[in-house]
Amino acid sequence: MVKRFYVDQYVDRILAQDRVVLSRAITLVESKLPADQELAQQVINRLLPYSGNSIRVGITGSPGVGKSTFIEALGNYLIQKFKKKLAVLAIDPSSQRSGGSILGDKTRMEVLATQPEAYIRPSPAGASLGGVARYTRESIILCEAAGFEVIFIETVGVGQSETAVHSLTDFFLLLMLAGAGDELQGLKKGIMEMADALVITKADGSNKEKAQAAQQEYQNALHLFPAAASGWQVPVLLSSALEQTGISELWKQVLHYETTTRQNGFWEQKRKNQQLYWLYQTIRQTLEERFFANPAVAQHLAEKEQAVLSGQLSAFTAASDLLNLINSISDKQ
């Protein structure tokens, strides 16, 4: 059970950079209890004026690409070199399928997890992608109000989670492996179109030549893509977390991107577009939740399912019947 404070207590302690209360506030955001949700939204609205000052970096890549190792290397670099306060938030929609816990991210980033300047928070296992992404967006606001200057949003799953992370971040980073085969080319192309930088990881030892060849291949491929609305030329970099190479170069690109897009107005416009995107996403998600929570729908849903399965009703007609049922109830009220 979430230990509740008053709104002022949450706000004051988060602004005072109290990590324990920050974690409790994020747990409050993730709670499905109506009272917790109401309290969480009051806290978030109070903290909104103190948010928005971080650089939000989305990081994605196929399993085995070395995301956790790369994040730890980049995070430690930012802390040691620039004294940055860093929050790492993870989106893992795959956990509802595998039943696995993503708490392992903390154990894979052992050094970073012990840094007082770092805060690592995994998403709740078993939540839907839309729900987890919404929680993450609200967690970003809380972390920014708590003084975190850089926020990494890591996608653990593969697929639609990349779109969700892209809609939450300023800079979207795609980690790639050299010689991973052609079976993921379709997936890579869709993600590559969203990326602001590509990094070929594990570019060391006997893998270095393959990484250099992959770098040239992806650079050539990117020239075939339409020009980005940001006016940004997507770089392809090499990195080895093992040898600590390519880390500083990547961060220089992130800062260069920020400078470029702030000057041409894209940075601010992108954030505004993201806010509207999440307005409509939240409306859709809330309407869906209320629809299935309606007692009348619960009473007739199984019947409509059977009618669709037996071919007595089309899916469209069954859906319309259930929606009309709710409308008729609302009209009577």
Secondary structure, DSSP 8 states (H G I E B T S, - for coil): ------HHHHHHHHHTT-HHHHHHHHHHHH---HHHHHHHHHHHHHHGGG---SEEEEEEE-TTS-HHHHHHHHHHHHHHHH---EEEEEE-TTHHHH---STHHHHHTHHHHT-TTEEEE---TT--HHHHHHHHHHHHHHHHHTT-SEEEEEE-SSSTHHHHHHTT-SEEEEEE-TT--STTHHHHHHHHTT-SEEEE----GGGHHHHHHHHHHHHHHHTTS---TT-----EEE-BTTTTBSHHHHHHHHHHHHHHHHHTTHHHHHHHHHHHHHHHHHHHHHHHHHHHH-HHHHHHHHHHHHHHHTTSS-HHHHHHHHHHHHHHHHHH-
